Amino acid sequence: RHAEGDRSGVLVPGGAHLTVEADGGAEGRRAVLDAGGASRLFVVGANATLTLRRVTLRGGRSLLSGGGALLLLPGATLDASECAFEANRAVLGSGGAIASRGATVRLHKVRFADNEATLRGGALCQTCTSEAMRATTTLEEVDWHANRAGRGGDDVMLCAGAALIPRPSSAACSLAESAEPAGSRAGADSAGEEPPDGLSAPTRLVLSGGSMSALECSNEALELLERKGLERDALRLLQHASAADPSSPNAFSFHLNFLYTHAKDSEAAALLEAFAAAVPDHPSLPASRAMLADASAPMLHQRGQTLNGQVARMRDPGAPLAVDFASRLQAQDAATSAFAQALRLSPASGDVWNDLGTSLFFAGELAESSLVYAAGVQRAPSHAALRAEAKRAAAFPLAPRSADQITVDLFGGGAPRSGGAPGGGTFASEFTAIPLPEGSYGSRPESVDLQAGAETFGERPRVFVSQRPLLPKPTCERYIAAAEAWAARSGGWTTARHHSVATTDIPLTSLDELLPSFNEALRTLLLPALSACYPEAAPLASSLRVLDCFLVRYDATKQASLPTHTDQSLLSFTIALNDPGEYDGGGTWFRGLGRAVDAPAAGHAVLFPGKVEHGGHPITRGVRYIIVLFMGYETNRLSQRPAGYALEAAGDSFPAGSLLKEEL
């Protein structure tokens, strides 16, 4: 995997095996991978293998980190044959070509030339990170030429018991070795190199082998933490850094912050005790103790953000984790608790209120997130994101309880529950049900707690099409006119509101003049219809919440379609604003059906679960206008708790019962 703009290199993730080899051609001819000095070439994760055959790795560069061409993490394997490493650099790091941290390396017919490290090991730096993670390199016909290192081992540096087999002669390879016993303190450098030209010994910063190893591993860990999924690899390096130099303030600080923000509290306490024993008067100790006592609002906020990121990772079954929670709810509670404790210390922090509300929203705790956003804008009224949430909530207030009775009055008992017999009576005359085949649901890990699948809608979910208009045609025409007028005043339609699946649209919150009539339509017909179609997901129309509502324009000469996707919603529906005769093609395309479903006329709607894969079928003539609604249900789906628990944890006195629509 390689993220655009990432300078740390292509990641071979844990457990994977990547082979890079030259394509046939003349015997002995190598393929060339040249980073041009812009970035490292590869990072090989724990228990992953990188195999190189007839390849030259050139121009790799790491900054403040090791392995100009390759960084091998604990448990990784490199197998290189008939390869060359040329002109790679570790700037302010070790291992100009390769940094191996508890990895296994096999080199056959390999040449290292003109590689350079600011610190140790001009070509190769190897470190054993633990007894279980021995660093061993086996050599067969390996050539070393003109490699350089500033702090020892122009060709190779072996640290903490790393092994090179067989050991080359000093004439063939410039090799240095550092035992790096745990607990070594700053002092004479164990590699024994001389001060650089122009510097006298008293003015030079001299680090022991252990201190140097702590510096290297700490910097590499910080780099890994910038990439998702490498937290456990980073932790192994931080653990080695603390063991290599227990008195290093930087190694201690980086390690402690990681443990605290990942809720590894007992390990954090043990690390603090060890550092305090090694450096009892260090000035960082009071702040570190305050952090572990949950007395630092910024660190509690960071802890909440970190744990929320792990919760998001838990929604993707294959994603690597750095926490040990038994369930997503347990992890979510830990994140909520961290945010709430930060708010007890800093109740006017809009960023924390917003992060807590967003965390709860994506956890499917919609009732709680609504309260948190509302309380947050009261405490931090100038916060832009909280103001935007308040604007949306005010634009689309929950329908009154009378909407529930309207559902019964208009549609009788509604649709049968998932798997039931076809509906009859009033409902059957109002909606056409289209069963989808098994396998119609999509996968969108970040939305898994907002959406619902077979557990709610069954293996064969249904799409519903209204048989009478839910909006009168004159109303539809007025909505189109209002949108086009807004676009004319505002320099065009918006195209970047939905970053993953962008539409040409205008949010209805920008069309203030339409909101009163649209909310009346929601209360009296649209929400009761949605509740009648999907009683298993939304038994009460009064608890359906608008998450997003926007007017979309498809144009045969511009954006004519939308790719297949799923919505960040429990339920979705589209309302046609113009008749199908005004365009060719169009409709909502459902992957499971293999065809599009379109409303029969202006004002009619197509309703479906948000997790069903669908897209906008291309139009080939004319313009198609629709209103799209993403809907959630005002409950706490993940925890099944009554609303108000997060506000109580935050110590907020904003009473849940006073959250009136007028206040939002």
WOFENPE-V886730 format. One record per pair of residues at least 24 apart in sequence whose C-alpha atoms are under 8 Angstrom apart, sorted by the first residue. I is the first residue (numbers start at 0). J is the second residue. D is the distance in whole Angstrom. If there is no record, write none. Layout:
BEGIN
I_J_D ; I_J_D
END
This chain:
BEGIN
5_38_8 ; 6_37_7 ; 6_38_5 ; 6_39_6 ; 6_61_8 ; 7_38_6 ; 7_39_5 ; 7_40_7 ; 7_41_7 ; 7_42_7 ; 7_61_7 ; 7_222_8 ; 8_38_6 ; 8_39_5 ; 8_40_5 ; 8_41_5 ; 8_42_6 ; 9_40_6 ; 9_41_5 ; 9_42_6 ; 10_41_6 ; 10_42_5 ; 10_43_6 ; 10_44_7 ; 11_41_7 ; 11_42_6 ; 11_43_5 ; 11_44_6 ; 11_47_7 ; 11_48_8 ; 11_49_7 ; 12_43_7 ; 12_44_5 ; 12_45_7 ; 12_47_6 ; 13_43_8 ; 13_44_5 ; 13_45_5 ; 13_46_5 ; 13_47_5 ; 14_44_8 ; 14_45_7 ; 14_46_5 ; 14_47_4 ; 14_48_8 ; 15_46_8 ; 15_47_5 ; 15_48_6 ; 16_47_6 ; 16_48_5 ; 16_49_6 ; 16_50_8 ; 17_48_6 ; 17_49_5 ; 17_50_6 ; 18_49_6 ; 18_50_5 ; 18_51_6 ; 18_52_8 ; 19_49_8 ; 19_50_6 ; 19_51_5 ; 19_52_6 ; 19_54_7 ; 20_51_6 ; 20_52_4 ; 20_53_6 ; 20_54_6 ; 21_52_7 ; 21_53_5 ; 21_54_6 ; 27_53_7 ; 27_81_8 ; 28_53_7 ; 29_53_5 ; 29_54_5 ; 29_55_6 ; 29_82_7 ; 30_54_5 ; 30_55_6 ; 31_55_5 ; 31_56_6 ; 31_57_7 ; 32_56_5 ; 32_57_6 ; 33_57_5 ; 33_58_5 ; 33_59_7 ; 34_58_5 ; 34_59_5 ; 34_60_8 ; 35_59_7 ; 36_60_5 ; 36_87_8 ; 38_67_8 ; 39_66_7 ; 39_67_5 ; 39_68_5 ; 39_69_7 ; 40_67_8 ; 40_68_5 ; 40_69_6 ; 41_68_6 ; 41_69_5 ; 41_70_7 ; 42_69_6 ; 42_70_5 ; 42_71_6 ; 42_72_8 ; 43_69_8 ; 43_70_6 ; 43_71_5 ; 43_72_6 ; 43_75_6 ; 43_76_8 ; 44_71_7 ; 44_72_5 ; 44_73_7 ; 44_74_8 ; 44_75_6 ; 44_229_8 ; 44_232_7 ; 45_72_6 ; 45_73_5 ; 45_74_5 ; 45_75_5 ; 45_232_7 ; 46_73_8 ; 46_74_5 ; 46_75_5 ; 46_76_7 ; 47_74_7 ; 47_75_5 ; 47_76_6 ; 48_75_6 ; 48_76_5 ; 48_77_6 ; 48_78_8 ; 49_76_6 ; 49_77_5 ; 49_78_6 ; 50_77_6 ; 50_78_5 ; 50_79_6 ; 51_77_8 ; 51_78_6 ; 51_79_5 ; 51_80_6 ; 51_82_7 ; 52_79_6 ; 52_80_5 ; 52_81_6 ; 52_82_6 ; 53_80_6 ; 53_81_5 ; 53_82_5 ; 54_81_7 ; 54_82_5 ; 54_83_7 ; 55_82_5 ; 55_83_5 ; 55_84_6 ; 55_85_7 ; 56_82_8 ; 56_83_6 ; 56_84_5 ; 56_85_6 ; 56_87_8 ; 57_84_6 ; 57_85_5 ; 57_86_6 ; 57_87_6 ; 58_85_7 ; 58_86_5 ; 58_87_5 ; 58_88_7 ; 59_86_7 ; 59_87_5 ; 59_88_6 ; 59_96_8 ; 60_87_6 ; 60_88_5 ; 60_89_6 ; 60_90_7 ; 61_88_7 ; 61_89_5 ; 61_90_6 ; 61_92_7 ; 62_89_6 ; 62_90_5 ; 62_91_6 ; 62_92_7 ; 63_89_8 ; 63_90_6 ; 63_91_5 ; 63_92_5 ; 63_218_6 ; 63_219_8 ; 64_89_7 ; 64_90_7 ; 64_91_7 ; 64_92_5 ; 64_93_7 ; 64_215_7 ; 64_218_6 ; 64_219_5 ; 64_222_7 ; 65_89_6 ; 65_90_8 ; 65_91_8 ; 65_92_5 ; 65_93_5 ; 65_94_6 ; 65_95_7 ; 65_97_7 ; 65_98_5 ; 65_215_7 ; 65_219_7 ; 66_92_8 ; 66_93_7 ; 66_94_5 ; 66_95_6 ; 66_96_5 ; 66_97_4 ; 66_98_4 ; 66_99_8 ; 66_123_8 ; 67_94_7 ; 67_95_5 ; 67_96_5 ; 67_97_6 ; 67_98_8 ; 68_95_7 ; 68_96_5 ; 68_97_6 ; 69_96_6 ; 69_97_5 ; 69_98_6 ; 70_97_6 ; 70_98_5 ; 70_99_6 ; 70_100_8 ; 71_97_7 ; 71_98_6 ; 71_99_5 ; 71_100_6 ; 71_101_8 ; 71_102_6 ; 72_99_7 ; 72_100_5 ; 72_101_7 ; 72_102_6 ; 72_232_7 ; 73_99_8 ; 73_100_5 ; 73_101_4 ; 73_102_5 ; 73_128_7 ; 73_132_6 ; 73_232_7 ; 73_235_7 ; 74_101_6 ; 74_102_5 ; 74_103_7 ; 74_132_6 ; 75_101_8 ; 75_102_5 ; 75_103_6 ; 76_102_6 ; 76_103_5 ; 76_104_6 ; 77_102_8 ; 77_103_6 ; 77_104_5 ; 77_105_6 ; 78_104_6 ; 78_105_5 ; 78_106_6 ; 79_105_6 ; 79_106_5 ; 79_107_6 ; 79_109_7 ; 80_106_6 ; 80_107_5 ; 80_108_6 ; 80_109_6 ; 81_107_6 ; 81_108_5 ; 81_109_5 ; 82_108_7 ; 82_109_5 ; 82_110_7 ; 83_109_5 ; 83_110_5 ; 83_111_6 ; 83_112_8 ; 84_109_8 ; 84_110_6 ; 84_111_5 ; 84_112_6 ; 84_114_7 ; 85_111_6 ; 85_112_5 ; 85_113_6 ; 85_114_6 ; 86_112_7 ; 86_113_5 ; 86_114_5 ; 86_115_7 ; 87_113_7 ; 87_114_5 ; 87_115_6 ; 88_114_6 ; 88_115_5 ; 88_116_6 ; 89_115_6 ; 89_116_5 ; 89_117_6 ; 90_116_6 ; 90_117_5 ; 91_116_7 ; 91_117_5 ; 91_118_6 ; 92_116_6 ; 92_117_6 ; 92_118_5 ; 92_119_7 ; 92_215_6 ; 93_117_7 ; 93_118_5 ; 93_119_5 ; 93_120_6 ; 93_121_7 ; 93_123_8 ; 93_124_6 ; 93_148_8 ; 93_215_7 ; 94_118_8 ; 94_119_6 ; 94_120_5 ; 94_121_6 ; 94_122_6 ; 94_123_5 ; 94_124_4 ; 94_125_8 ; 94_155_8 ; 94_156_8 ; 95_120_7 ; 95_121_5 ; 95_122_5 ; 95_123_6 ; 95_124_8 ; 95_148_8 ; 96_121_7 ; 96_122_5 ; 96_123_6 ; 97_122_6 ; 97_123_5 ; 97_124_6 ; 98_123_6 ; 98_124_5 ; 98_125_6 ; 99_123_8 ; 99_124_6 ; 99_125_5 ; 99_126_6 ; 99_134_7 ; 100_125_6 ; 100_126_5 ; 100_127_6 ; 100_128_6 ; 100_134_7 ; 100_236_8 ; 101_125_7 ; 101_126_6 ; 101_127_5 ; 101_128_5 ; 101_129_7 ; 101_132_5 ; 101_133_5 ; 101_134_4 ; 101_135_8 ; 102_127_8 ; 102_132_7 ; 102_133_7 ; 102_134_5 ; 102_135_7 ; 103_133_8 ; 103_134_6 ; 103_135_5 ; 103_136_6 ; 104_134_8 ; 104_135_6 ; 104_136_4 ; 104_137_6 ; 105_136_6 ; 105_137_5 ; 105_138_6 ; 106_136_7 ; 106_137_6 ; 106_138_5 ; 106_139_6 ; 106_141_7 ; 107_138_6 ; 107_139_5 ; 107_140_6 ; 107_141_7 ; 108_139_6 ; 108_140_5 ; 108_141_5 ; 108_142_8 ; 109_140_7 ; 109_141_5 ; 109_142_6 ; 110_141_6 ; 110_142_5 ; 110_143_6 ; 110_144_8 ; 111_141_8 ; 111_142_6 ; 111_143_5 ; 111_144_6 ; 111_146_7 ; 112_143_6 ; 112_144_5 ; 112_145_6 ; 112_146_6 ; 113_144_7 ; 113_145_5 ; 113_146_5 ; 113_147_7 ; 114_145_7 ; 114_146_5 ; 114_147_6 ; 115_146_6 ; 115_147_5 ; 115_148_6 ; 115_153_8 ; 116_147_6 ; 116_148_5 ; 116_149_7 ; 117_148_6 ; 117_149_5 ; 117_150_7 ; 118_148_6 ; 118_149_5 ; 118_150_5 ; 118_151_7 ; 119_148_5 ; 119_149_6 ; 119_150_5 ; 119_151_5 ; 119_152_6 ; 119_153_7 ; 119_155_8 ; 119_156_6 ; 120_147_8 ; 120_148_6 ; 120_150_8 ; 120_151_6 ; 120_152_5 ; 120_153_6 ; 120_154_6 ; 120_155_5 ; 120_156_5 ; 121_146_5 ; 121_147_5 ; 121_148_4 ; 121_152_7 ; 121_153_5 ; 121_154_5 ; 121_155_6 ; 122_146_6 ; 122_147_8 ; 122_153_7 ; 122_154_5 ; 122_155_6 ; 123_154_6 ; 123_155_5 ; 123_156_6 ; 124_155_6 ; 124_156_5 ; 124_157_6 ; 124_158_8 ; 125_155_8 ; 125_156_6 ; 125_157_5 ; 125_158_6 ; 125_161_6 ; 126_157_6 ; 126_158_5 ; 126_159_6 ; 126_160_7 ; 126_161_6 ; 127_158_7 ; 127_159_6 ; 127_160_6 ; 127_161_5 ; 128_159_8 ; 128_235_8 ; 128_236_7 ; 128_239_6 ; 129_239_7 ; 133_160_8 ; 133_161_7 ; 134_160_8 ; 134_161_5 ; 134_162_6 ; 135_161_6 ; 135_162_5 ; 135_163_6 ; 135_164_8 ; 136_162_6 ; 136_163_5 ; 136_164_6 ; 137_163_6 ; 137_164_5 ; 137_165_7 ; 138_163_7 ; 138_164_6 ; 138_165_6 ; 142_171_8 ; 143_171_7 ; 143_172_6 ; 150_190_8 ; 150_192_6 ; 151_175_6 ; 151_190_6 ; 151_191_8 ; 151_192_6 ; 152_176_8 ; 158_208_8 ; 158_212_8 ; 177_208_6 ; 178_208_7 ; 179_207_8 ; 179_208_5 ; 179_209_5 ; 179_212_8 ; 179_243_7 ; 180_209_7 ; 180_243_7 ; 181_209_7 ; 181_242_5 ; 181_243_5 ; 181_244_6 ; 181_245_8 ; 182_209_7 ; 182_242_7 ; 182_243_6 ; 182_244_5 ; 182_245_5 ; 182_246_7 ; 183_207_7 ; 183_208_8 ; 183_209_6 ; 183_210_7 ; 183_243_7 ; 183_244_6 ; 183_245_8 ; 184_209_7 ; 184_210_7 ; 184_244_7 ; 184_246_7 ; 185_210_6 ; 209_243_5 ; 209_244_5 ; 210_243_7 ; 210_244_5 ; 210_247_7 ; 212_240_6 ; 212_243_7 ; 212_244_8 ; 213_239_7 ; 213_240_4 ; 213_241_7 ; 213_243_6 ; 213_244_6 ; 213_247_8 ; 213_250_6 ; 214_240_7 ; 214_249_8 ; 214_250_7 ; 215_240_8 ; 216_240_6 ; 217_249_8 ; 217_250_6 ; 217_253_7 ; 221_253_8 ; 228_318_7 ; 228_319_5 ; 228_320_7 ; 228_321_8 ; 229_319_8 ; 230_320_8 ; 230_321_6 ; 231_320_8 ; 231_321_6 ; 245_273_7 ; 245_274_6 ; 245_277_7 ; 246_274_6 ; 246_277_6 ; 246_278_6 ; 259_291_7 ; 259_302_7 ; 260_298_7 ; 260_299_8 ; 260_301_6 ; 260_302_4 ; 260_303_7 ; 260_305_6 ; 260_306_7 ; 261_302_7 ; 261_305_7 ; 261_306_6 ; 261_321_7 ; 261_322_6 ; 262_302_7 ; 262_306_8 ; 262_322_8 ; 262_333_8 ; 263_322_8 ; 264_291_8 ; 267_291_8 ; 293_340_8 ; 294_344_8 ; 295_341_7 ; 295_344_8 ; 296_340_7 ; 296_341_4 ; 296_342_7 ; 296_344_6 ; 296_345_6 ; 297_341_7 ; 299_337_5 ; 299_338_6 ; 299_340_7 ; 299_341_5 ; 300_337_7 ; 300_338_6 ; 300_341_6 ; 300_351_6 ; 302_334_7 ; 302_337_6 ; 302_338_8 ; 303_333_8 ; 303_334_4 ; 303_335_7 ; 303_336_8 ; 303_337_5 ; 303_338_5 ; 304_334_7 ; 304_354_8 ; 305_334_8 ; 306_330_7 ; 306_331_8 ; 306_333_7 ; 306_334_5 ; 307_331_7 ; 307_334_6 ; 307_358_6 ; 311_444_8 ; 311_445_6 ; 314_444_5 ; 314_445_7 ; 314_447_7 ; 315_444_5 ; 315_445_8 ; 328_637_7 ; 328_638_7 ; 331_362_8 ; 335_359_8 ; 335_645_7 ; 336_645_8 ; 336_648_7 ; 338_649_8 ; 339_645_7 ; 339_646_8 ; 339_648_6 ; 339_649_4 ; 339_650_8 ; 340_648_7 ; 340_649_6 ; 341_649_8 ; 342_649_6 ; 342_650_8 ; 343_649_5 ; 343_650_6 ; 343_651_8 ; 346_378_7 ; 347_375_8 ; 347_378_5 ; 347_379_5 ; 348_378_8 ; 348_379_7 ; 349_375_6 ; 349_376_7 ; 349_378_7 ; 349_379_5 ; 349_382_6 ; 349_385_7 ; 350_382_8 ; 353_384_7 ; 353_385_6 ; 360_449_8 ; 361_445_7 ; 361_446_7 ; 361_448_6 ; 361_449_6 ; 362_448_5 ; 362_449_7 ; 362_637_7 ; 363_448_5 ; 363_449_5 ; 363_635_6 ; 363_636_5 ; 363_637_6 ; 364_634_6 ; 364_635_4 ; 364_636_6 ; 364_637_6 ; 364_638_7 ; 365_631_7 ; 365_632_7 ; 365_633_5 ; 365_634_6 ; 365_635_6 ; 365_636_8 ; 366_633_5 ; 366_634_5 ; 366_635_6 ; 366_642_6 ; 367_634_8 ; 367_635_7 ; 367_642_5 ; 367_643_6 ; 367_644_8 ; 367_645_7 ; 370_642_8 ; 370_643_7 ; 370_646_8 ; 370_655_7 ; 370_658_8 ; 371_645_8 ; 371_646_7 ; 373_658_7 ; 373_663_7 ; 374_653_6 ; 389_663_6 ; 390_508_8 ; 390_663_7 ; 391_508_7 ; 392_660_8 ; 392_663_7 ; 393_660_6 ; 393_661_8 ; 393_663_5 ; 394_508_6 ; 394_514_7 ; 395_514_8 ; 395_518_7 ; 395_544_8 ; 395_545_6 ; 396_544_8 ; 396_660_6 ; 397_541_6 ; 397_542_7 ; 397_543_7 ; 397_544_6 ; 398_521_8 ; 398_522_5 ; 398_540_7 ; 398_541_5 ; 398_542_7 ; 398_543_8 ; 399_522_8 ; 399_541_6 ; 400_540_8 ; 400_541_5 ; 401_541_8 ; 402_522_6 ; 402_523_6 ; 402_526_8 ; 402_527_6 ; 402_540_6 ; 402_541_6 ; 403_527_7 ; 403_539_6 ; 403_540_5 ; 403_541_6 ; 405_523_7 ; 405_524_8 ; 405_527_6 ; 406_524_8 ; 406_527_4 ; 406_528_7 ; 406_530_7 ; 406_531_6 ; 406_540_7 ; 410_528_7 ; 410_531_7 ; 412_531_7 ; 413_530_8 ; 413_531_4 ; 413_532_6 ; 413_533_8 ; 413_534_7 ; 414_531_6 ; 414_532_5 ; 414_533_7 ; 414_534_7 ; 415_534_8 ; 416_533_8 ; 416_534_7 ; 416_535_6 ; 417_455_8 ; 417_456_6 ; 417_457_6 ; 417_460_8 ; 417_535_7 ; 418_457_7 ; 426_531_8 ; 428_466_7 ; 429_465_6 ; 429_466_5 ; 429_467_7 ; 430_463_6 ; 430_464_5 ; 430_465_4 ; 430_466_5 ; 431_463_6 ; 431_464_5 ; 431_465_6 ; 431_466_7 ; 432_461_6 ; 432_462_6 ; 432_463_5 ; 432_464_7 ; 433_461_5 ; 433_462_5 ; 433_463_6 ; 434_459_6 ; 434_460_6 ; 434_461_4 ; 434_462_6 ; 435_459_5 ; 435_460_6 ; 435_461_6 ; 435_462_7 ; 435_591_6 ; 435_592_6 ; 436_460_8 ; 436_591_6 ; 436_592_7 ; 437_591_8 ; 438_591_7 ; 439_589_8 ; 439_590_7 ; 439_591_5 ; 439_611_6 ; 439_612_6 ; 440_610_6 ; 440_611_4 ; 440_612_6 ; 441_564_7 ; 441_565_6 ; 441_610_6 ; 441_611_6 ; 441_612_5 ; 442_565_8 ; 442_610_7 ; 443_565_7 ; 446_567_6 ; 446_568_8 ; 448_636_8 ; 448_637_7 ; 449_567_6 ; 449_568_6 ; 449_569_6 ; 449_631_7 ; 450_567_7 ; 450_568_5 ; 450_569_4 ; 450_570_8 ; 450_608_8 ; 450_609_6 ; 450_610_6 ; 451_569_6 ; 451_608_7 ; 451_609_8 ; 451_610_6 ; 452_608_8 ; 452_610_6 ; 455_535_6 ; 455_536_6 ; 456_535_7 ; 456_536_8 ; 456_608_8 ; 460_608_8 ; 461_607_7 ; 462_605_7 ; 462_606_6 ; 462_607_5 ; 462_608_8 ; 463_532_7 ; 463_605_6 ; 463_606_5 ; 463_607_7 ; 464_598_7 ; 464_603_7 ; 464_604_6 ; 464_605_5 ; 464_606_6 ; 465_598_8 ; 465_603_6 ; 465_604_5 ; 465_605_7 ; 466_599_8 ; 466_603_7 ; 467_602_8 ; 467_603_6 ; 468_600_8 ; 468_601_7 ; 468_602_4 ; 468_603_4 ; 468_604_7 ; 469_520_8 ; 469_524_7 ; 469_525_7 ; 469_602_5 ; 469_603_6 ; 469_604_7 ; 470_520_7 ; 470_601_8 ; 470_602_4 ; 470_603_7 ; 471_601_8 ; 471_602_6 ; 472_576_7 ; 472_577_8 ; 472_601_6 ; 472_602_6 ; 475_576_5 ; 475_577_7 ; 475_601_7 ; 475_602_7 ; 476_576_7 ; 476_577_7 ; 478_513_7 ; 478_576_8 ; 479_576_7 ; 479_624_7 ; 481_510_7 ; 482_510_7 ; 482_550_8 ; 485_510_8 ; 500_561_7 ; 500_562_7 ; 500_564_8 ; 501_561_8 ; 502_551_7 ; 502_552_8 ; 502_558_8 ; 502_561_7 ; 503_551_6 ; 503_552_6 ; 503_553_7 ; 503_558_7 ; 504_549_6 ; 504_550_5 ; 504_551_4 ; 504_552_6 ; 505_549_5 ; 505_550_5 ; 505_551_7 ; 506_547_8 ; 506_548_6 ; 506_549_4 ; 506_550_6 ; 507_548_6 ; 507_549_5 ; 507_550_7 ; 508_548_8 ; 529_606_7 ; 536_569_8 ; 536_632_8 ; 537_632_6 ; 542_632_6 ; 542_633_5 ; 542_634_8 ; 543_630_7 ; 543_631_6 ; 543_632_5 ; 543_633_6 ; 544_630_6 ; 544_631_5 ; 544_632_6 ; 544_633_6 ; 545_628_7 ; 545_629_6 ; 545_630_5 ; 545_631_6 ; 546_628_8 ; 546_629_5 ; 546_630_5 ; 546_631_6 ; 547_627_8 ; 547_628_6 ; 547_629_5 ; 547_630_7 ; 548_626_7 ; 548_627_6 ; 548_628_5 ; 548_629_6 ; 549_626_6 ; 549_627_6 ; 549_628_7 ; 550_624_7 ; 550_625_6 ; 550_626_4 ; 550_627_6 ; 551_624_6 ; 551_625_5 ; 551_626_6 ; 551_627_7 ; 552_622_7 ; 552_623_6 ; 552_624_5 ; 552_625_7 ; 553_618_7 ; 553_622_6 ; 553_623_5 ; 553_624_6 ; 554_618_7 ; 554_620_8 ; 554_621_6 ; 554_622_5 ; 554_623_7 ; 555_617_8 ; 555_618_5 ; 555_619_5 ; 555_620_5 ; 555_621_6 ; 555_622_6 ; 556_620_8 ; 559_616_8 ; 559_617_5 ; 559_618_5 ; 559_619_7 ; 560_585_8 ; 560_614_8 ; 560_615_5 ; 560_616_5 ; 560_617_4 ; 560_618_7 ; 561_614_5 ; 561_615_4 ; 561_616_7 ; 561_617_7 ; 562_613_8 ; 562_614_5 ; 562_615_7 ; 563_588_8 ; 563_590_8 ; 563_612_6 ; 563_613_5 ; 563_614_4 ; 563_615_7 ; 564_612_5 ; 564_613_6 ; 564_614_6 ; 565_609_6 ; 565_610_5 ; 565_611_6 ; 565_612_5 ; 565_613_6 ; 566_609_5 ; 566_610_6 ; 566_629_7 ; 567_609_7 ; 567_610_8 ; 567_629_7 ; 568_608_8 ; 568_609_5 ; 568_610_7 ; 568_629_5 ; 568_630_5 ; 568_631_6 ; 569_608_6 ; 569_609_5 ; 569_610_7 ; 569_629_7 ; 569_630_6 ; 569_631_5 ; 569_632_7 ; 570_606_8 ; 570_607_6 ; 570_608_4 ; 570_609_5 ; 570_629_6 ; 570_630_5 ; 570_631_7 ; 571_606_6 ; 571_607_6 ; 571_608_6 ; 571_609_5 ; 571_627_7 ; 571_628_6 ; 571_629_5 ; 571_630_6 ; 572_604_7 ; 572_605_5 ; 572_606_4 ; 572_607_6 ; 572_627_6 ; 572_628_5 ; 572_629_7 ; 573_604_5 ; 573_605_5 ; 573_606_7 ; 573_625_6 ; 573_626_6 ; 573_627_5 ; 573_628_6 ; 574_598_8 ; 574_601_8 ; 574_602_6 ; 574_603_6 ; 574_604_4 ; 574_605_7 ; 574_625_5 ; 574_626_5 ; 574_627_7 ; 575_600_7 ; 575_601_5 ; 575_602_5 ; 575_603_6 ; 575_604_6 ; 575_624_6 ; 575_625_5 ; 575_626_7 ; 576_601_5 ; 576_602_6 ; 576_623_8 ; 576_624_5 ; 576_625_5 ; 576_626_7 ; 577_601_5 ; 577_602_8 ; 577_623_7 ; 577_624_6 ; 577_625_8 ; 579_623_8 ; 581_621_6 ; 581_622_7 ; 581_623_7 ; 582_618_7 ; 582_619_7 ; 582_620_5 ; 582_621_4 ; 582_622_6 ; 582_623_6 ; 583_618_5 ; 583_619_5 ; 583_620_5 ; 583_621_7 ; 584_616_7 ; 584_617_6 ; 584_618_4 ; 584_619_6 ; 584_620_8 ; 585_615_7 ; 585_616_5 ; 585_617_5 ; 585_618_5 ; 585_623_7 ; 586_615_6 ; 586_616_5 ; 587_613_7 ; 587_614_6 ; 587_615_5 ; 587_616_6 ; 588_613_5 ; 588_614_5 ; 588_615_6 ; 588_616_5 ; 589_613_4 ; 589_614_7
END
